[in-house]
Amino acid sequence: MSVYNLDLNNPIHVHFIGIGGISMSGIAHILLSNGFKVTGSDMNKSAVTEELEAIGAKVMTPQKAENITDDIDLVVYTAAIHPDNPEFSECVKRNIPMETRADILGQLMKSYNKSICISGTHGKTTTTAMLAQILISAEADPTVSLGGILPAFGNIRIGKKDVIAVESCEYTNSFLSFFPTTAVILNIAPDHLDFFKDLEDIRNSFRRFAELVPKSTGKVVINSEIENIDFFKPEGISDFVTFGPNSESDYYAADVAYDKNGFASYTLVCKGEGSVKIQLHVPGFHNVLNSLAAAAAAHINGVDFESIAKGLSQFTGTKRRYEYKGEVNGITIIDDYAHHPDEIRATLSAIKNTEHNSLWVVFQPHTYTRTKALLNEFAECLSLGDGDHVIIAKIYPAREEDIYGVHSEDLAALISDGGADCVCINSFEDIARYVKEHAKPGDCVLTMGAGDVYKVGELMLK
C-alpha cells in the first residue's frame, strides 16, 4: 500500500521508470495535465513516448543511473522493474521516495469525487471503454485509464476532477491499491496462477477489492452468475447490484437478437426502474454482459437510460478486441486479445454469428504457467468442428522463462487427438504463408492471444 500522498493540487517532479508502458504513460498524461514536471525512461523510444514528449515530458533512453537527478521528488516504477535496474538502485542509494504504478494510480483516485473501478478475469478493457463512452454521452467529462486503445482517445482521457473510470487488474493484487467508490466485478476464473495459489485465493482477492468501497456510500456491481455472490458483499454497503442474462439480476437483457455481423440488440431492463432498447456494434453475448455491467455502473451513479443507450450505440470496440484487420484474396482477418479458455469460448461464440465459410484460428498461448495450468481447457475450447482449422503458434513467454516443461506442440497434439484439424507452426511468416496457401475466398482468419500474434494478419495483408 502506498505511503506517499500524491496531491494533484501540489505539482512536483515525478520520474517514471518504464514510462512507455500503457498504464504508466496514462498516469504521466494525468500529471502533465495538472502542471507536474514529468521525466521518464524506457528501453526504447516509441509512439507512446513521442506523444508524451510532445506534451512536455522529457523521456530518456536507455535506462541508466545518470537519468536520476537531485530535483526528482518521487519515482514511479512498474512490476517489470527489478532492484538491479540501474535507475532503481540509484534511487535507493539517494533515498528518493519510490512507489509502484498501482499505488500512484490509487492515490490519483482520491482527487475525484467518484472513482469507478472495473475488475474481472475477462472483459475489463471493453467494459471500461463502454463505460467511458456512456459517461461521455452523459456529458460527465470523465477521466479514463484503459489497458487498451480506444480510437476516440487512446488509453487515457483527461476530464474534470469529478469522475474517473479505471481498468483494474487483479494480477499481483495491484487493484488492492485503489480507492473505488464503485467496484465492478465482471467475472472470476482461474488465471494468473503464477501469482495466485488457486481459485479460492483469487476469490479472496476480489472480496478484498469489493471491501475497498466506502461502507456508507460505496457501490458494488457484480455478475449474478458468480458463485455465492454474497461472499463479496461488504457489510453495511449502500448499493450491491447484480447484472446478468436473466430476470434474477437487477440489470438484465431481454429479447437478445443478432444481425449478420453478430452485433446484438436487446432490451436493457432495470428492476422497478424501467427499460431501454440497446443496439451494440460489437459482436457476441459476452459483450451483452459487458454492456450490462457498464450500464449498471453508470446508472447507479446517476446516468439516465437515454445516455446509456446512446453511449453503447456509439461504442465500436477497442484495438485487439475482435478487431477487423482487413481482407486479402477474399479472406477476412480478425484479431482478438483472447488468451484464456473462457475468453476463447466467448470469441468463438461471437464469430459463429457472422457470415463466413471455413474458420482458421491462429492461437498464440500466453505464458508457460497459464498454458500448463489450463492445457486441457485450451484443447477443449479450441477443438473446432468439421471444416475449421487451428494453428498453434509458439508460446509467448512474457515475463517467464522456458522452465515449466510445456510447449505449443503439447497443446496441438491434444487438439489433434480430439479429432480436430490442428498443426503447430512456430514462425509467423510460415503461419501466414500456410494460411494463404490453404484458405479460400469467403474464409475467416482469427488470430488470438495476448502476445504479438496480430502480426500474422499484418503479414498476410502485406
MARKOL-186723 format. One record per residue (C-alpha): residue in one letter; x, y, z. Coordinates in nm, 4 decimals, padded with zeros to 6 digits, always signed. Each point is the difference from the previous one (the first is absolute). Layout:
<pts>
+---+----------+----------+----------+
: r :       xx :       yy :       zz :
+---+----------+----------+----------+
: A :        X :        Y :        Z :
...
+---+----------+----------+----------+
</pts>
This chain:
<pts>
+---+----------+----------+----------+
: r :       xx :       yy :       zz :
+---+----------+----------+----------+
: M : +00.0000 : +00.0000 : +00.0000 :
: S : +00.1217 : +00.3457 : -00.0917 :
: V : +00.1486 : +00.2197 : +00.2705 :
: Y : +00.0551 : +00.3020 : -00.2269 :
: N : -00.2861 : +00.2483 : -00.0039 :
: L : -00.0162 : +00.1329 : -00.3554 :
: D : -00.2101 : +00.3152 : -00.0348 :
: L : -00.1065 : +00.1228 : -00.3454 :
: N : -00.0231 : +00.3519 : +00.1433 :
: N : +00.3670 : -00.0095 : +00.1014 :
: P : +00.2107 : -00.0640 : -00.3149 :
: I : +00.3435 : -00.1571 : +00.0515 :
: H : +00.2679 : -00.1659 : -00.2154 :
: V : -00.0892 : -00.3647 : -00.0670 :
: H : +00.2306 : -00.2393 : -00.1842 :
: F : -00.1355 : -00.3203 : -00.1607 :
: I : +00.2202 : -00.3066 : -00.0470 :
: G : -00.1672 : -00.1701 : -00.2958 :
: I : -00.2036 : +00.3000 : -00.1124 :
: G : -00.0883 : -00.1606 : -00.3357 :
: G : -00.2366 : -00.2548 : +00.1569 :
: I : -00.3664 : +00.0504 : -00.0766 :
: S : -00.1086 : +00.0658 : +00.3593 :
: M : +00.3156 : +00.1908 : +00.0974 :
: S : -00.0395 : +00.2342 : -00.2960 :
: G : -00.3616 : +00.0600 : +00.0992 :
: I : +00.0983 : +00.1085 : +00.3508 :
: A : +00.2684 : +00.2242 : -00.1496 :
: H : -00.2672 : +00.1632 : -00.2201 :
: I : -00.2160 : +00.0765 : +00.3040 :
: L : +00.2916 : +00.1542 : +00.1914 :
: L : +00.1117 : +00.2095 : -00.2966 :
: S : -00.3540 : +00.1352 : -00.0415 :
: N : +00.0115 : +00.1110 : +00.3645 :
: G : +00.3270 : +00.1919 : -00.0283 :
: F : +00.2435 : -00.2647 : +00.1266 :
: K : +00.3548 : -00.0236 : -00.1293 :
: V : +00.0280 : -00.3456 : -00.1575 :
: T : +00.3133 : -00.1835 : -00.1045 :
: G : +00.0367 : -00.3665 : -00.0801 :
: S : +00.2038 : -00.2702 : -00.1617 :
: D : -00.0513 : -00.3135 : -00.2042 :
: M : +00.2035 : -00.2526 : -00.1916 :
: N : -00.1013 : +00.1478 : -00.3369 :
: K : -00.1858 : +00.2941 : -00.1463 :
: S : -00.3533 : -00.0672 : -00.1238 :
: A : -00.3109 : +00.1753 : -00.1260 :
: V : -00.1134 : +00.0153 : +00.3633 :
: T : +00.3169 : +00.1735 : +00.1207 :
: E : -00.0045 : +00.2384 : -00.2965 :
: E : -00.3548 : +00.1022 : +00.0892 :
: L : +00.1058 : +00.0667 : +00.3592 :
: E : +00.2935 : +00.2104 : -00.1176 :
: A : -00.2352 : +00.2004 : -00.2199 :
: I : -00.1999 : +00.1098 : +00.3056 :
: G : +00.2981 : +00.0857 : +00.2193 :
: A : +00.1564 : -00.3140 : +00.1457 :
: K : +00.3735 : -00.0684 : -00.0253 :
: V : +00.0604 : -00.3635 : -00.0980 :
: M : +00.3456 : -00.1591 : +00.0106 :
: T : +00.1323 : -00.3236 : -00.1511 :
: P : +00.1467 : -00.2296 : +00.1058 :
: Q : -00.0506 : -00.0334 : +00.3733 :
: K : +00.3124 : +00.1013 : +00.1957 :
: A : +00.0960 : +00.1391 : +00.3378 :
: E : +00.0844 : +00.3425 : -00.1445 :
: N : -00.3686 : +00.0528 : -00.0792 :
: I : -00.0698 : +00.0400 : +00.3722 :
: T : +00.0520 : +00.3633 : +00.0997 :
: D : -00.0066 : +00.1853 : +00.3318 :
: D : -00.3222 : +00.1892 : -00.0771 :
: I : -00.2174 : -00.3141 : -00.0273 :
: D : -00.2637 : -00.0096 : +00.2771 :
: L : -00.1568 : -00.3385 : -00.0755 :
: V : +00.0787 : -00.3034 : -00.2169 :
: V : -00.2677 : -00.2321 : -00.1428 :
: Y : +00.0881 : -00.3467 : -00.1277 :
: T : -00.1781 : -00.3074 : -00.1369 :
: A : +00.0086 : -00.3620 : +00.1152 :
: A : +00.2346 : -00.0693 : -00.2914 :
: I : +00.2713 : +00.2156 : +00.1604 :
: H : +00.2267 : -00.1945 : +00.2363 :
: P : +00.2468 : +00.1201 : +00.2672 :
: D : +00.2949 : -00.0584 : -00.2326 :
: N : -00.1355 : +00.2597 : -00.2438 :
: P : +00.2608 : +00.2827 : -00.0052 :
: E : -00.2578 : +00.2734 : +00.0616 :
: F : -00.1759 : -00.1955 : +00.2741 :
: S : +00.3260 : -00.0641 : +00.1861 :
: E : +00.1043 : +00.3653 : -00.0409 :
: C : -00.3300 : +00.1146 : +00.1542 :
: V : +00.0543 : -00.2343 : +00.2941 :
: K : +00.3523 : +00.1368 : +00.0414 :
: R : -00.1303 : +00.3601 : +00.0008 :
: N : -00.2958 : -00.0880 : +00.2248 :
: I : -00.2515 : +00.1475 : -00.2480 :
: P : -00.3649 : -00.0922 : +00.0750 :
: M : -00.1132 : -00.2854 : -00.2280 :
: E : -00.3475 : -00.1379 : -00.0686 :
: T : -00.1471 : -00.2627 : -00.2310 :
: R : -00.2207 : +00.0887 : -00.2950 :
: A : -00.3061 : -00.1466 : +00.1760 :
: D : +00.0612 : +00.1956 : +00.3210 :
: I : +00.0260 : +00.3311 : -00.1831 :
: L : -00.3081 : -00.0695 : -00.2120 :
: G : -00.1816 : -00.0703 : +00.3241 :
: Q : +00.1215 : +00.3285 : +00.1470 :
: L : -00.1307 : +00.1860 : -00.3068 :
: M : -00.3495 : -00.1380 : +00.0595 :
: K : -00.0216 : +00.1950 : +00.3251 :
: S : -00.0166 : +00.3206 : -00.2036 :
: Y : -00.3322 : -00.0999 : -00.1585 :
: N : -00.3481 : -00.0031 : +00.1553 :
: K : -00.0844 : -00.3277 : -00.1736 :
: S : +00.2458 : -00.2735 : -00.0913 :
: I : -00.1520 : -00.2940 : -00.1904 :
: C : +00.2360 : -00.2977 : -00.0135 :
: I : -00.0750 : -00.2835 : -00.2443 :
: S : +00.1468 : -00.3369 : +00.0951 :
: G : -00.0373 : -00.3610 : -00.1112 :
: T : +00.1952 : -00.2805 : -00.1600 :
: H : -00.1332 : +00.0962 : -00.3440 :
: G : -00.1570 : +00.3005 : -00.1709 :
: K : +00.1562 : +00.2812 : +00.2044 :
: T : +00.1271 : +00.2052 : -00.2932 :
: T : -00.3200 : -00.0218 : -00.2022 :
: T : -00.2283 : +00.0718 : +00.2959 :
: T : +00.2093 : +00.2964 : +00.1157 :
: A : -00.0079 : +00.1373 : -00.3549 :
: M : -00.3780 : -00.0517 : -00.0200 :
: L : -00.0430 : +00.1831 : +00.3306 :
: A : +00.2208 : +00.2813 : -00.1283 :
: Q : -00.2174 : +00.0366 : -00.3098 :
: I : -00.3140 : +00.0105 : +00.2158 :
: L : +00.1457 : +00.2641 : +00.2336 :
: I : +00.1099 : +00.2101 : -00.2973 :
: S : -00.3514 : -00.0229 : -00.1470 :
: A : -00.1383 : +00.1120 : +00.3358 :
: E : +00.2383 : +00.3007 : -00.0111 :
: A : +00.1649 : -00.1151 : +00.3226 :
: D : +00.3435 : +00.0839 : -00.1476 :
: P : +00.1758 : -00.2999 : +00.1608 :
: T : +00.3667 : -00.0707 : +00.0478 :
: V : +00.0616 : -00.3533 : -00.1295 :
: S : +00.2937 : -00.2391 : +00.0419 :
: L : -00.0084 : -00.2962 : -00.2396 :
: G : +00.2231 : -00.3025 : -00.0473 :
: G : -00.0747 : +00.0106 : -00.3726 :
: I : -00.0459 : +00.2498 : -00.2802 :
: L : -00.3348 : +00.1638 : -00.0757 :
: P : -00.0076 : +00.1814 : -00.3374 :
: A : -00.1709 : +00.3025 : +00.1565 :
: F : +00.2823 : +00.0837 : +00.2437 :
: G : +00.2609 : -00.2753 : +00.0203 :
: N : +00.0691 : -00.1433 : +00.3462 :
: I : -00.0567 : +00.3156 : +00.2058 :
: R : -00.2588 : +00.2752 : +00.0096 :
: I : +00.0393 : +00.3073 : +00.2200 :
: G : -00.3244 : +00.1410 : +00.1371 :
: K : -00.1005 : +00.2305 : +00.2805 :
: K : +00.0604 : -00.1064 : +00.3595 :
: D : -00.3334 : -00.1692 : +00.0658 :
: V : -00.0023 : -00.3583 : -00.1333 :
: I : +00.2759 : -00.2407 : -00.0995 :
: A : -00.0532 : -00.3428 : -00.1575 :
: V : +00.2913 : -00.2415 : +00.0384 :
: E : +00.0695 : -00.3464 : -00.1392 :
: S : +00.1031 : -00.1905 : +00.3113 :
: C : +00.2182 : -00.3111 : -00.0296 :
: E : +00.0213 : -00.2646 : +00.2709 :
: Y : +00.3493 : -00.1243 : -00.0949 :
: T : +00.2394 : +00.0350 : +00.2968 :
: N : -00.3028 : +00.1463 : +00.1861 :
: S : +00.0707 : +00.3367 : -00.1592 :
: F : -00.3683 : +00.1036 : +00.0166 :
: L : +00.0192 : -00.0186 : +00.3788 :
: S : +00.1974 : +00.3266 : -00.0152 :
: F : -00.3051 : +00.1805 : -00.1433 :
: F : -00.2692 : +00.2136 : +00.1644 :
: P : -00.3256 : -00.0827 : -00.1827 :
: T : -00.3315 : +00.1598 : +00.0861 :
: T : -00.1539 : -00.2551 : -00.2405 :
: A : +00.1566 : -00.3444 : -00.0431 :
: V : -00.1072 : -00.2049 : -00.3034 :
: I : +00.0685 : -00.3765 : -00.0098 :
: L : -00.0625 : -00.1478 : -00.3455 :
: N : +00.0986 : -00.3638 : +00.0567 :
: I : +00.2435 : -00.2140 : +00.1978 :
: A : +00.1905 : -00.2960 : -00.1456 :
: P : +00.3341 : -00.1769 : +00.0539 :
: D : +00.2761 : +00.2154 : -00.1523 :
: H : +00.3381 : +00.1513 : +00.0890 :
: L : +00.0818 : -00.3218 : +00.1827 :
: D : +00.3646 : +00.1008 : +00.0089 :
: F : -00.1125 : +00.2432 : +00.2734 :
: F : -00.3252 : -00.1352 : +00.1467 :
: K : -00.0023 : -00.3407 : +00.1686 :
: D : -00.3418 : -00.1110 : -00.1242 :
: L : -00.3542 : +00.1192 : -00.0741 :
: E : -00.0739 : +00.0505 : +00.3695 :
: D : +00.3003 : +00.2307 : +00.0252 :
: I : -00.1308 : +00.1976 : -00.2998 :
: R : -00.3502 : +00.0272 : +00.1491 :
: N : +00.1457 : +00.1281 : +00.3273 :
: S : +00.1894 : +00.2663 : -00.1926 :
: F : -00.3184 : +00.1190 : -00.1738 :
: R : -00.1807 : +00.0036 : +00.3345 :
: R : +00.2687 : +00.2288 : +00.1418 :
: F : -00.0414 : +00.2188 : -00.3098 :
: A : -00.3761 : +00.0306 : +00.0586 :
: E : +00.0660 : +00.0920 : +00.3634 :
: L : +00.2037 : +00.3033 : -00.1090 :
: V : -00.3141 : +00.2049 : -00.0754 :
: P : -00.1168 : +00.2431 : +00.2710 :
: K : -00.2410 : -00.1825 : +00.2334 :
: S : -00.2756 : +00.2628 : +00.0114 :
: T : +00.0090 : +00.1266 : -00.3595 :
: G : +00.1860 : -00.2716 : -00.1933 :
: K : -00.1477 : -00.1996 : -00.2852 :
: V : +00.0768 : -00.3473 : -00.1369 :
: V : -00.1161 : -00.1251 : -00.3414 :
: I : +00.0415 : -00.3762 : -00.0412 :
: N : -00.0814 : -00.2749 : -00.2508 :
: S : -00.2899 : -00.2040 : +00.1424 :
: E : +00.1492 : -00.3192 : -00.1470 :
: I : +00.3047 : +00.0149 : +00.2279 :
: E : -00.0291 : -00.2753 : +00.2570 :
: N : -00.1199 : +00.1100 : +00.3448 :
: I : -00.0012 : +00.3727 : -00.0756 :
: D : -00.0954 : +00.0849 : +00.3592 :
: F : +00.3593 : -00.0936 : +00.0860 :
: F : +00.1022 : +00.3247 : -00.1736 :
: K : -00.2579 : +00.2246 : +00.1697 :
: P : +00.1651 : +00.2421 : +00.2432 :
: E : -00.1785 : +00.0492 : +00.3299 :
: G : -00.2107 : +00.3170 : +00.0127 :
: I : +00.0460 : +00.0835 : -00.3715 :
: S : -00.2296 : +00.2606 : -00.1590 :
: D : -00.0599 : -00.1748 : -00.3353 :
: F : +00.0680 : -00.3631 : -00.0964 :
: V : -00.1514 : -00.0563 : -00.3452 :
: T : +00.0199 : -00.2912 : -00.2426 :
: F : +00.0035 : -00.0313 : -00.3763 :
: G : -00.0497 : -00.3144 : -00.2039 :
: P : -00.1790 : -00.1840 : -00.2789 :
: N : -00.3403 : -00.0461 : +00.1655 :
: S : -00.2616 : +00.1693 : +00.2150 :
: E : +00.1557 : -00.1259 : +00.3230 :
: S : +00.2488 : +00.2874 : -00.0378 :
: D : -00.0628 : +00.3670 : +00.0796 :
: Y : +00.1140 : +00.0938 : -00.3515 :
: Y : -00.0622 : -00.2537 : -00.2757 :
: A : -00.0410 : -00.0385 : -00.3769 :
: A : -00.3335 : -00.1039 : -00.1546 :
: D : -00.0790 : -00.0828 : -00.3644 :
: V : +00.3640 : -00.0395 : -00.1090 :
: A : +00.0415 : -00.0209 : -00.3794 :
: Y : +00.2974 : +00.0125 : -00.2394 :
: D : +00.0507 : +00.1512 : -00.3456 :
: K : +00.2186 : -00.1461 : -00.2770 :
: N : +00.3134 : +00.1509 : +00.1604 :
: G : -00.0725 : -00.1698 : +00.3310 :
: F : -00.0904 : +00.3356 : +00.1599 :
: A : -00.2617 : -00.0374 : +00.2744 :
: S : -00.3084 : +00.2043 : +00.0728 :
: Y : -00.2005 : -00.0466 : +00.3181 :
: T : -00.2251 : +00.1651 : +00.2542 :
: L : +00.1867 : +00.1151 : +00.3092 :
: V : -00.2285 : -00.0530 : +00.2979 :
: C : +00.0618 : +00.1459 : +00.3438 :
: K : -00.2306 : -00.1454 : +00.2641 :
: G : -00.2587 : +00.2534 : +00.1046 :
: E : +00.1608 : +00.2828 : -00.1964 :
: G : -00.0968 : -00.0610 : -00.3610 :
: S : +00.1737 : -00.1172 : -00.3158 :
: V : +00.1685 : +00.1252 : -00.3161 :
: K : +00.0904 : -00.1496 : -00.3391 :
: I : +00.3733 : -00.0578 : -00.0500 :
: Q : +00.1796 : -00.0433 : -00.3341 :
: L : +00.3618 : -00.1161 : +00.0203 :
: H : +00.2631 : +00.0254 : -00.2724 :
: V : +00.2285 : -00.2677 : +00.1399 :
: P : -00.0756 : -00.3721 : -00.0366 :
: G : -00.0822 : -00.2794 : +00.2401 :
: F : -00.2036 : -00.0668 : +00.3124 :
: H : +00.3056 : +00.0676 : +00.2176 :
: N : -00.0263 : +00.3615 : -00.1144 :
: V : -00.3668 : +00.0040 : +00.0998 :
: L : +00.1196 : -00.0850 : +00.3529 :
: N : +00.2792 : +00.2581 : -00.0186 :
: S : -00.2500 : +00.2666 : -00.1073 :
: L : -00.2383 : -00.0963 : +00.2841 :
: A : +00.2834 : +00.0496 : +00.2509 :
: A : +00.0894 : +00.3388 : -00.1490 :
: A : -00.3654 : +00.1043 : -00.0056 :
: A : -00.0555 : -00.1046 : +00.3622 :
: A : +00.3124 : +00.1836 : +00.1178 :
: A : -00.1080 : +00.3142 : -00.1840 :
: H : -00.3642 : -00.0168 : +00.1110 :
: I : +00.0705 : -00.0352 : +00.3733 :
: N : +00.2282 : +00.3037 : -00.0378 :
: G : -00.2811 : +00.2148 : -00.1363 :
: V : +00.0137 : -00.0506 : -00.3790 :
: D : -00.3403 : -00.0201 : -00.1725 :
: F : -00.1112 : -00.2813 : -00.2343 :
: E : +00.0077 : +00.2219 : -00.3094 :
: S : +00.3692 : +00.0836 : +00.0488 :
: I : +00.0772 : -00.3679 : +00.0695 :
: A : -00.1652 : -00.1090 : -00.3253 :
: K : +00.1687 : +00.2785 : -00.1973 :
: G : +00.3438 : -00.0732 : +00.1420 :
: L : -00.0200 : -00.3751 : -00.0637 :
: S : -00.1223 : +00.0566 : -00.3573 :
: Q : +00.3062 : +00.2173 : -00.0677 :
: F : +00.2468 : -00.2575 : +00.1332 :
: T : +00.1711 : -00.1889 : -00.2819 :
: G : +00.2696 : -00.1845 : +00.1930 :
: T : +00.3616 : +00.0409 : +00.1057 :
: K : +00.3159 : -00.1118 : -00.1736 :
: R : +00.0733 : -00.3741 : +00.0219 :
: R : -00.3545 : -00.0782 : +00.1205 :
: Y : -00.1683 : -00.1732 : -00.2964 :
: E : +00.1697 : +00.2518 : -00.2270 :
: Y : -00.0620 : -00.0170 : -00.3740 :
: K : +00.3449 : +00.0169 : -00.1607 :
: G : -00.0901 : -00.0228 : -00.3683 :
: E : -00.0544 : -00.2357 : -00.2894 :
: V : +00.2385 : -00.1742 : -00.2406 :
: N : -00.1005 : -00.2246 : -00.2906 :
: G : -00.3554 : -00.0066 : +00.1340 :
: I : +00.1195 : -00.1179 : +00.3448 :
: T : -00.1126 : +00.2064 : +00.3010 :
: I : +00.2539 : +00.0542 : +00.2796 :
: I : -00.1097 : +00.0625 : +00.3601 :
: D : +00.2289 : +00.0454 : +00.3021 :
: D : -00.0957 : -00.0534 : +00.3632 :
: Y : +00.1794 : +00.0200 : +00.3356 :
: A : -00.1586 : -00.3224 : +00.1339 :
: H : +00.2603 : -00.1978 : +00.1942 :
: H : -00.2059 : -00.1920 : +00.2583 :
: P : -00.2378 : -00.2905 : -00.0785 :
: D : -00.3059 : +00.2014 : +00.1097 :
: E : +00.0995 : +00.2867 : -00.2286 :
: I : +00.0661 : -00.2371 : -00.2889 :
: R : -00.3449 : -00.1581 : +00.0390 :
: A : -00.1612 : +00.3456 : +00.0020 :
: T : +00.1849 : +00.1122 : -00.3132 :
: L : -00.0741 : -00.3234 : -00.1882 :
: S : -00.3645 : +00.0273 : +00.1002 :
: A : -00.0097 : +00.3553 : -00.1364 :
: I : +00.1566 : -00.0931 : -00.3319 :
: K : -00.2554 : -00.2773 : -00.0550 :
: N : -00.2634 : +00.2728 : -00.0434 :
: T : +00.1886 : +00.1519 : -00.2958 :
: E : -00.0065 : -00.1017 : -00.3649 :
: H : +00.3064 : -00.2020 : -00.1072 :
: N : +00.0985 : -00.3368 : -00.1408 :
: S : +00.2896 : -00.1796 : +00.1702 :
: L : +00.1548 : +00.1501 : +00.3129 :
: W : +00.3781 : +00.0060 : +00.0472 :
: V : +00.0974 : +00.0582 : +00.3635 :
: V : +00.3608 : +00.1005 : +00.0648 :
: F : +00.0542 : -00.0202 : +00.3754 :
: Q : +00.3118 : +00.1138 : +00.1860 :
: P : +00.0060 : -00.1307 : +00.3591 :
: H : +00.0985 : +00.2683 : +00.2515 :
: T : +00.2499 : -00.0996 : +00.2733 :
: Y : +00.1187 : -00.3481 : +00.0870 :
: T : -00.1729 : -00.0062 : +00.3395 :
: R : -00.3441 : +00.0778 : -00.1441 :
: T : +00.0480 : -00.2505 : -00.2832 :
: K : +00.1043 : -00.2764 : +00.2381 :
: A : -00.2734 : +00.0661 : +00.2569 :
: L : -00.2808 : +00.0201 : -00.2570 :
: L : +00.1345 : -00.2308 : -00.2734 :
: N : -00.3033 : -00.2293 : -00.0140 :
: E : -00.2423 : +00.2935 : +00.0049 :
: F : +00.1857 : +00.1641 : -00.2887 :
: A : -00.0158 : -00.3261 : -00.1971 :
: E : -00.3718 : -00.0372 : +00.0681 :
: C : -00.1012 : +00.3503 : -00.1062 :
: L : +00.2234 : -00.0043 : -00.3100 :
: S : -00.1299 : -00.3340 : -00.1289 :
: L : -00.2033 : +00.1473 : -00.2845 :
: G : -00.2536 : -00.1762 : -00.2193 :
: D : +00.0314 : -00.1428 : -00.3510 :
: G : +00.1274 : +00.2399 : -00.2629 :
: D : +00.1816 : +00.2250 : +00.2478 :
: H : +00.3734 : +00.0076 : +00.0723 :
: V : +00.2283 : +00.0826 : +00.2934 :
: I : +00.3628 : +00.1130 : -00.0102 :
: I : +00.1947 : +00.0224 : +00.3264 :
: A : +00.2841 : +00.2526 : +00.0074 :
: K : +00.2990 : -00.0037 : +00.2310 :
: I : -00.0781 : +00.0899 : +00.3632 :
: Y : +00.0425 : +00.3702 : +00.0770 :
: P : +00.2125 : -00.0052 : +00.3189 :
: A : -00.0650 : +00.3562 : +00.1206 :
: R : +00.1720 : +00.0184 : +00.3414 :
: E : +00.0807 : -00.3747 : +00.0204 :
: E : +00.2832 : -00.2376 : -00.0929 :
: D : -00.0420 : -00.3343 : -00.1779 :
: I : +00.0349 : -00.2136 : +00.3128 :
: Y : -00.3489 : -00.1433 : +00.0433 :
: G : +00.0143 : -00.3005 : -00.2328 :
: V : -00.2861 : +00.1058 : -00.2259 :
: H : +00.0097 : +00.1072 : -00.3646 :
: S : -00.2339 : +00.0851 : -00.2849 :
: E : +00.0467 : -00.3476 : -00.1469 :
: D : -00.1644 : -00.1476 : +00.3118 :
: L : -00.3137 : +00.2071 : -00.0549 :
: A : -00.0105 : -00.0759 : -00.3732 :
: A : +00.0292 : -00.3739 : +00.0693 :
: L : -00.2926 : +00.0081 : +00.2447 :
: I : -00.2176 : +00.1869 : -00.2502 :
: S : +00.0920 : -00.2413 : -00.2800 :
: D : -00.0662 : -00.3005 : +00.2251 :
: G : -00.3531 : +00.1313 : +00.0407 :
: G : -00.0538 : -00.0235 : -00.3749 :
: A : +00.0347 : +00.3673 : -00.0931 :
: D : +00.2194 : +00.1252 : -00.2846 :
: C : +00.2952 : +00.1536 : +00.1810 :
: V : +00.3660 : +00.0703 : -00.0782 :
: C : +00.2779 : +00.1693 : +00.1953 :
: I : +00.2097 : +00.2588 : -00.1881 :
: N : +00.2552 : +00.2134 : +00.1844 :
: S : +00.0790 : +00.2752 : -00.2494 :
: F : -00.2547 : +00.2741 : -00.0712 :
: E : +00.1290 : +00.0198 : -00.3570 :
: D : -00.0596 : -00.3724 : -00.0458 :
: I : -00.3477 : +00.0262 : +00.1552 :
: A : -00.0975 : +00.2843 : -00.2343 :
: R : +00.1326 : -00.1937 : -00.2976 :
: Y : -00.1802 : -00.3196 : +00.1036 :
: V : -00.3357 : +00.1735 : +00.0437 :
: K : +00.0263 : +00.1917 : -00.3292 :
: E : +00.0776 : -00.3254 : -00.1800 :
: H : -00.2916 : -00.1938 : +00.1511 :
: A : -00.2782 : +00.2474 : +00.0801 :
: K : -00.2638 : +00.0838 : -00.2626 :
: P : -00.2076 : +00.3079 : -00.0799 :
: G : -00.2817 : +00.0330 : +00.2528 :
: D : +00.2103 : -00.1468 : +00.2811 :
: C : +00.0792 : +00.1879 : +00.3212 :
: V : +00.3360 : +00.0119 : +00.1802 :
: L : -00.0158 : +00.0693 : +00.3735 :
: T : +00.3271 : +00.0739 : +00.1802 :
: M : -00.0255 : -00.0317 : +00.3793 :
: G : +00.2351 : +00.0632 : +00.2897 :
: A : +00.1370 : +00.2692 : +00.2316 :
: G : +00.3451 : -00.0001 : -00.1619 :
: D : +00.0945 : +00.1103 : -00.3513 :
: V : -00.2034 : -00.2502 : -00.2066 :
: Y : -00.1735 : +00.2929 : -00.1722 :
: K : +00.3117 : +00.0184 : -00.2182 :
: V : -00.1217 : -00.3096 : -00.1904 :
: G : -00.2941 : +00.1949 : -00.1390 :
: E : +00.2214 : +00.2968 : -00.0832 :
: L : +00.2376 : -00.2301 : -00.1892 :
: M : -00.2917 : -00.1422 : -00.1962 :
: L : -00.1262 : +00.3453 : -00.0885 :
: K : +00.3447 : +00.0993 : -00.1256 :
+---+----------+----------+----------+
</pts>
